[in-house]
Amino acid sequence: MTTINSPSFSGDTLEIIAFRLHDQEFCVKTTTIREIRGWAPSTPIPHSPADVIGVMNLRGSVIPIIDLAFKLGMKSTVANERSAIVVAEVHNMVIGMLVDRVSDILTISSSQVQPVPEVTASFDRAFCEGIIASENGMICFLNLAKMFKENETDDLVAA
């Protein structure tokens, strides 16, 4: 397997949280995650970006809830009792991401992360740091800092 020589993959191991969006598996580093919550309806905000479902109160702070599937160019997630909100901190802003369900929390070797093949031109490779081949299939390793640019997080709930 190929090792990615990138500052984000320094060290021998990575702790990741894996989750499902439709029939695909994705993961992010646990260091970006604050908590995982069960689904709870959010309050819609008029004129918010298309990927913003609404906002919710998280212990006195109002945070935007993002439809992560829609953000990745997939059809929107329809929340149900198995859905989860993955609360992350990106560019010093707390956001909630709607996922179909959380699959696992894993510790993997950084050498297990393989580069994204060049033929995947339809997928914005900037969002994907690599692919992890697991016994259950492929997991796309997302880079939240690239998905949510600093100026974008400032405008997530701007009306």
C-alpha positions as CSV (number, residue, x, y, z in Angstrom):
1,M,0.0,0.0,0.0
2,T,1.1,3.6,-0.7
3,T,1.8,6.0,2.1
4,I,0.7,9.6,1.6
5,N,3.6,11.9,2.4
6,S,1.5,14.8,3.7
7,P,1.6,16.8,7.0
8,S,-1.9,15.6,7.7
9,F,-0.7,12.0,7.9
10,S,2.3,12.4,10.1
11,G,2.8,9.7,12.6
12,D,2.2,6.0,12.4
13,T,-1.5,5.8,13.3
14,L,-4.7,7.8,12.7
15,E,-7.9,7.7,14.8
16,I,-10.9,8.1,12.5
17,I,-14.6,8.0,12.8
18,A,-16.4,6.2,10.0
19,F,-20.0,7.0,8.9
20,R,-22.4,6.2,6.1
21,L,-24.0,8.5,3.6
22,H,-26.5,6.5,1.5
23,D,-24.5,3.4,0.4
24,Q,-21.1,4.9,0.8
25,E,-18.6,4.9,3.7
26,F,-16.7,8.1,4.7
27,C,-14.4,9.0,7.5
28,V,-12.8,12.0,9.2
29,K,-10.1,12.3,11.9
30,T,-11.4,12.1,15.4
31,T,-9.4,15.2,16.3
32,T,-11.9,17.3,14.4
33,I,-14.9,15.8,16.1
34,R,-16.4,17.2,19.3
35,E,-19.3,14.8,19.8
36,I,-21.9,12.6,18.1
37,R,-25.5,13.3,18.7
38,G,-28.7,11.5,17.8
39,W,-30.9,13.1,15.2
40,A,-33.0,16.0,16.4
41,P,-34.9,18.4,14.1
42,S,-33.2,21.8,13.4
43,T,-34.7,25.2,12.8
44,P,-34.6,26.3,9.2
45,I,-32.9,29.6,8.4
46,P,-34.3,31.6,5.4
47,H,-31.9,32.2,2.5
48,S,-29.2,30.0,4.0
49,P,-26.9,28.0,1.6
50,A,-28.5,24.9,0.1
51,D,-26.5,22.5,2.2
52,V,-27.5,24.1,5.5
53,I,-30.6,22.2,6.9
54,G,-30.9,24.7,9.7
55,V,-29.5,25.5,13.1
56,M,-29.7,23.8,16.5
57,N,-29.0,24.8,20.1
58,L,-25.9,23.0,21.4
59,R,-25.6,23.8,25.1
60,G,-26.4,27.4,24.6
61,S,-24.6,27.9,21.3
62,V,-26.4,28.0,18.0
63,I,-24.7,25.8,15.4
64,P,-25.4,25.2,11.7
65,I,-26.5,21.7,10.6
66,I,-25.1,20.7,7.2
67,D,-26.5,18.0,4.9
68,L,-23.1,16.4,4.3
69,A,-24.4,14.2,1.5
70,F,-25.7,17.3,-0.4
71,K,-22.4,19.1,0.3
72,L,-20.6,16.2,-1.4
73,G,-22.9,16.3,-4.5
74,M,-25.1,13.4,-3.5
75,K,-28.9,13.5,-3.0
76,S,-30.0,15.0,0.3
77,T,-30.2,12.8,3.4
78,V,-33.7,12.1,4.7
79,A,-33.2,12.0,8.5
80,N,-34.6,9.2,10.5
81,E,-34.1,7.6,13.9
82,R,-30.8,6.0,12.9
83,S,-29.4,9.3,11.6
84,A,-26.8,11.2,13.6
85,I,-25.3,14.6,13.9
86,V,-21.5,14.6,13.9
87,V,-20.4,17.8,15.6
88,A,-17.1,19.0,14.4
89,E,-14.9,22.1,14.8
90,V,-13.6,23.5,11.4
91,H,-11.7,26.8,11.2
92,N,-12.6,27.6,14.8
93,M,-16.4,27.2,14.1
94,V,-18.6,24.4,15.4
95,I,-20.8,22.8,12.8
96,G,-23.1,19.7,12.9
97,M,-23.1,17.3,9.9
98,L,-26.1,15.1,9.2
99,V,-25.0,11.5,8.4
100,D,-27.1,8.4,7.9
101,R,-25.4,6.6,10.7
102,V,-22.0,6.4,12.5
103,S,-20.3,3.1,11.6
104,D,-17.2,2.8,13.7
105,I,-14.3,4.6,15.5
106,L,-11.0,3.1,14.3
107,T,-7.3,3.4,14.7
108,I,-5.5,2.7,11.5
109,S,-2.0,2.9,10.2
110,S,-1.3,6.0,8.1
111,S,0.1,3.6,5.4
112,Q,-3.5,2.3,4.9
113,V,-4.5,5.6,3.4
114,Q,-4.1,5.3,-0.4
115,P,-4.2,8.2,-2.9
116,V,-7.4,9.0,-4.7
117,P,-7.1,7.6,-8.3
118,E,-6.8,10.3,-11.0
119,V,-9.8,8.9,-13.0
120,T,-12.2,10.2,-10.3
121,A,-12.5,13.6,-12.0
122,S,-16.2,13.9,-11.3
123,F,-15.5,13.9,-7.5
124,D,-13.8,17.0,-6.1
125,R,-10.6,15.3,-5.0
126,A,-9.8,18.3,-2.8
127,F,-12.4,17.1,-0.3
128,C,-10.9,13.6,-0.3
129,E,-7.5,13.1,1.3
130,G,-7.4,9.4,0.4
131,I,-9.1,6.0,0.3
132,I,-8.9,3.4,2.9
133,A,-9.4,-0.2,1.8
134,S,-11.2,-2.1,4.6
135,E,-12.5,-5.6,4.8
136,N,-16.0,-4.2,4.3
137,G,-15.2,-2.0,1.3
138,M,-13.7,1.4,0.6
139,I,-13.8,4.4,2.9
140,C,-13.3,7.9,1.6
141,F,-11.2,9.9,3.9
142,L,-12.6,13.5,4.0
143,N,-10.7,16.7,4.7
144,L,-13.2,19.0,6.5
145,A,-10.9,22.0,6.4
146,K,-10.9,21.8,2.6
147,M,-14.6,21.1,2.4
148,F,-15.4,24.2,4.5
149,K,-13.2,27.0,3.5
150,E,-12.5,29.6,6.2
151,N,-14.7,32.3,4.6
152,E,-17.5,29.7,3.9
153,T,-17.8,28.8,7.6
154,D,-18.3,32.6,8.3
155,D,-21.2,32.6,5.9
156,L,-22.9,29.3,6.7
157,V,-25.9,30.8,8.4
158,A,-25.7,34.4,7.1
159,A,-29.1,35.5,5.8
